[in-house]
Amino acid sequence: MFKKLALRLRKENKAVNENISCPIEHSGNEFMDGLTKKAVKLYEKECDIKNFSKLVLSNPENTSHNDLVKDLFDDGVADPFIDEKLSLLSDNKKFLRDLGLL
């Protein structure tokens, strides 16, 4: 459905740049604009679900992420789950400024 709408909009509305076309451009038809936006949202939702499912259903025996985290901690990266480190972060002026809290 999304592909058909995108093709139709490309034919009706020539894009500003001939190499790039935007299926969300206003066509002048309010119904088509609403339908296109809804189709884009559904397509994005479907992609999000696929990517999340791929991530969740990945190999549970693959524990390489644990090794990467251990290597980071060995290299001196602060463990955010240690209370002392949390208190240091809460008093860190640069960190608070970066968050926009100062």
Steps between C-alpha positions, in 0.01 A plus 500: 500500500780742593689428179189565288434830677862606463501418129175689446630805684826491303303505176266777612759716675837530339751530781716809536806289428447244227714241680314535829127482547306535821178298530381728782491814284162668493304397197221752543261217578430495874382138493814381321723700735335344806515154346867543411593612851312204646675262258841641597423459871387140443814426298724649771314303767547179303874570463531573873324174586724302263818654638390454861400138435835432336676646802288314756514168320875512441717214617470476881828306524689792350649673804751717317329811638601394853863477389481847344359649821765323708773640271358850542502470879856366488602805293375733773148585386282577803241237589172694517350254749748568779360746755825694536518558125138616493570756771804624307288541186228684692759755620678533165435855372600422139270197490208701641568784256502251209160375614373856513435489873729796579 
